[in-house]
Structure formats: structure tokens, C-alpha cells
């Protein structure tokens, strides 16, 4: 098995009165996209900041490519990069000027060629001479991604890269990320609040809550931890009979009116519930089953703690 | 070119781009200093007509030297601030650049700007206001310049560290701190004018020796090794203190999370 691009062990960060990150350990294998999820205050951003060295850990170790980050800082930083919707490039200088500066900071050989290629890939051609602060949010994000790709990183840390983008631009960005994965053996640590996005691009998800890792699995694996599904039925029949059957069955009644009923119940009881409703004399005209999503898992965790 | 020099060049070029696009920088590092030279030039001419006892051109020279110091400190500190205000500092600091390369770049940017500015100010002073610049005095001038660059760097590093630790709420120190030292550095008047407690404080400020020397040696053919030497020694002490303080402030800001919070 190849060496992980990132190995985090017992990482801890305490601030006055609370522990932001509590003894977390995880690895990112080469070529994988790992999502870092959790409610606000879960410790995602603090974790990313420690991984970049802009916040210092109280305890634990960070190793990139088998080398300790604190003792091999330059070597590690040369091979990783970062993109976030919360950071920008220099606003008062142009896009091309910003990219030239970062190409030199990363000591890129043949920087012009590299910038041209990224410009084409990310459709920045018409923006190169524009001042960065004059760009739209979507354009800035594409430029930030170009900056993050300049040094051909083996790992990119992405902190909510699609925040503040409209759905169309977000979709384009996700397509770019998917393309990058296909073309290179890039690893990504990805934080986002959008569960669909995470389910789309991430191979595995690390779920943080109150600074601790409470789950680490594939998106599908996490959703399987939610045992209940939602069943929606459209029926013709006596509402009272249907309602009393559902209440007696132990399923959770979410909504009922003259023709529709929505309930939550364990997945294996769905067939039994449909059969039971039809036995009340109701004629079922439509059946819809919603399996649990990553968002359900997220809400399950978030609500458990409120 | 080796990687370290390329990284230094990167921030030098960033500063050049920033200067080219920013009217604020052009006003701060070109317009204000030249306006000051013209102002003190006319004050000098006025005093020259009405007094024979005041070394009139020393005011003009003091203005030139003060502006050189201010512009260097400004460039070192604002190199960081422009990145911070743009929320680009994290991007820069997570590149392979080291802190010493970071400051070397902005110090070089400052020295380049001040060198050009210094020459323009001297030419203006000599041609418009008749300030004498003899060959021996030019050697003194060169040493004044070097000492003031060291002072500006020490102040720049110290203020940058403070901003890292306490955040942008104190960023007015970036252009304001140096002015607290102006009254006790003997810039426009001799230190002997100051009352005793302030006079003693003045002699632990490196710039004092430069300005005292400039005032007394404007018409002298000899090099003022005594004042220049003292200024250099105290500058080295200031630079050591500033570097030590910066290291502590930078570490503290990363420990408390302030460094990341500085960019909002």
C-alpha cells in the first residue's frame, strides 16, 4: 500500500475554555478526495488552519508524504496548496500579475506555459488583465483554483470552495474538480456545507462534531447509519383508518391529509407498511420512498447536539 | 536562480505591481515626501533670509532623511498589510516562503524605492534650494541612509509582529508608531533642547545620532564615525529586539488563532 499523502495523529487544539479540535487522527491516501464535514464550530476550519501551519497545534503530529510538517515545512508546502472562498488574492493587481507572483513563490519552471494552460483549462483567458477585485465571485473562485494548481500539488486543501457561488458556477467547479481527479492523481481534503456536493466528489467523509471525529466512512456508509427512510403514499380511502393503523404500527407519522400520508420508519418495514395501509381498505395510487441522504446524517448529528 | 532568491523576487515584483496600481502608495511614498522637501525647502529659504545663526539647510536635510526612514518602514509594514487587507496573506504564508525571505523581499523593495526617492529629494534640495552636497558629506549621507534603513526595518518588523498578534485593529501603528519617536529623535532640533528625562531617552533611539550628526556635519569635510558607529550599534540592538519580538508575536498569533482571524 502506498504512503498516505497526509497523516494526522492525535491533533489537538484548545482555546480558552474549549477544545476546538480534540485528539483527531486520520489519513488521506493518494488520489482520494476526503470530505471534512460537521456543523458550525465542529473544528473543520481549525483543522485546516493547523494543516496549513497558520494555526499551531497544542498536541499531535502532521506528516505530509511521510515527512513531519513542522520540521520539513518548505518541502511539504511545495507539494500542497489551498483554495478557499474565504481567502482572496491581491485585489489591486491583475489576475496575471497575481499568478506570476505565485508561480515565482512556488518556483515554477516555465511559468508562462503553466499559466497559459491553467487559463485555458479554467476559462480565464479574458480575465487575465482584469484587476482581481473587479472579478465576480465565480471568477475569483476559478482564479483561486488556478493559483492552487500552479505548483502541481499532490494535495489540495479546499475550504468551502463553492460558498457564495450560484448553483451553475458551483456545478462547473465540481466538474473541474472531477476532471482534475481523472487527469492527475490529485488528493483533496474538502470541506463544505453542501451535502450533495460532498456526496458527489468525495470518496470518504470524516464527520467532525465538537472537535472529535464521530464518523469516518464512505458517503453511502454514513447514510446507512441512518436506519429510517421516508415513505410517502397517495391513497383513496378513509383517512382515520389509515392514521390509526400507522400509529399502531410504531412508524412516525410526519404528515397526513385526505389523500396523502408521509411517515418515517425502518427501511425493512416499508413493504409491511404499504401492505398494512392497503389492508385498511385504502387504495394506494402512488408510492415514493426516500432513502436517507448524507444531509439526513448531518441533521441527525447536528440536532442531537442542540 | 536559486529557489530562495526566486521567492524573494516574487514579493519584490508583487510590491512593484502593487505600487504601480495603487494611488495610495504613490501618494504615500512619492507625493508626500516630495511635498515635504518643497515645504522645508521654502522654510529654509525663509530662515536663511532672516537669520544667520540657524543652520537652515539642516531642516531640509532632516526632512529628506526622515522621509527616507518613514518610506522604508512603510514599505516593510505595508507589504504585509496590503496582503492582509486583500485576504491574501494566508496564500503567501502557506507557500514555501520563509519569514526571513518575506522580510528580505519587502526590505529590498523599500530600499529600492527609498534609493530613487532619496536621489530625487537630494537633487531637488540642491537645485531648487541650494543645499550644499559636498563629496565628503556624501559619504556621511550614505552612512545616514544605511543607518536609517536599519532603523526603518527594525520598526517595520516590530509593527508587523504587533499586527499579527493583536490584529488589524492596531494597524494605524503601521504609519503612526514612527511619529511617536519623531520628537525625541532630534529630527528638526537638537536634543539639547529637550528636558532631561526626554534627553536621556533620545540617546537610546538610533535615529537621534543620525539627525544630530546630519545637523552638525552638513558643512564638515570629515566623516562622523562616532555618531554613525553609535547609531549602527543601537540599530543592531533594535533589530535584534524587533526580530525576537516578531518571532514571539508571530508564534503567539498562531497559537491563539489570531493569525487566521486577521483575515476575517
Contacts between the chains, C-beta under 8 A, distances in Angstrom:
chain1	res1	chain2	res2	distance
A	13	B	257	8.0
A	15	B	256	7.4
A	15	B	257	6.4
A	20	B	257	8.0
A	45	B	260	7.8
A	46	B	257	7.2
A	49	B	257	7.2
A	49	B	260	4.7
A	52	B	90	7.1
A	52	B	94	4.7
A	53	B	93	7.8
A	53	B	94	6.7
A	53	B	254	7.6
A	54	B	90	5.7
A	54	B	93	6.3
A	54	B	94	6.7
A	54	B	254	6.3
A	54	B	259	5.4
A	54	B	260	5.1
A	55	B	254	5.6
A	55	B	255	7.9
A	55	B	257	5.3
A	55	B	259	6.8
A	55	B	260	5.4
A	56	B	251	7.1
A	56	B	254	4.5
A	56	B	255	5.1
A	73	B	96	7.8
A	74	B	96	4.3
A	74	B	98	7.0
A	75	B	96	7.9
A	77	B	94	6.1
A	77	B	95	6.3
A	77	B	96	4.6
A	78	B	96	4.8
A	81	B	94	7.8
A	82	B	90	7.4
A	82	B	91	7.1
A	82	B	94	5.5
A	86	B	87	7.2
A	86	B	263	7.5
A	86	B	264	7.5
A	87	B	87	5.1
A	87	B	88	7.0
A	87	B	90	5.2
A	87	B	91	5.9
A	87	B	263	6.5
A	88	B	86	5.6
A	88	B	87	4.6
A	88	B	88	5.9
A	89	B	86	6.9
A	89	B	88	5.2
A	89	B	91	6.6
A	90	B	14	6.7
A	90	B	17	7.6
A	90	B	18	6.7
A	90	B	82	6.8
A	90	B	83	6.7
A	90	B	86	4.8
A	90	B	88	5.0
A	91	B	85	7.8
A	91	B	86	4.5
A	91	B	88	7.9
A	92	B	18	6.1
A	92	B	21	4.8
A	92	B	22	5.3
A	92	B	82	7.2
A	92	B	86	7.3
A	93	B	14	7.2
A	93	B	17	4.3
A	93	B	18	6.0
A	93	B	21	5.6
A	94	B	17	7.7
A	94	B	21	7.8
A	97	B	14	7.8
A	97	B	17	4.6
A	100	B	13	7.1
A	101	B	10	5.1
A	101	B	11	7.4
A	101	B	13	6.1
A	101	B	14	4.5
A	101	B	17	7.4
A	102	B	10	7.5
A	102	B	91	7.3
A	102	B	95	6.8
A	103	B	10	8.0
A	104	B	6	5.2
A	104	B	7	6.8
A	104	B	9	5.9
A	104	B	10	3.4
A	104	B	13	6.9
A	105	B	7	5.5
A	105	B	10	4.5
A	105	B	11	7.7
A	105	B	92	7.0
A	105	B	95	4.0
A	105	B	96	7.1
A	105	B	97	5.8
A	106	B	95	6.1
A	106	B	96	6.8
A	107	B	3	4.6
A	107	B	6	4.9
A	107	B	7	7.0
A	107	B	96	7.6
A	131	B	21	7.0
A	132	B	86	7.8
A	133	B	86	7.7
A	147	B	91	6.8
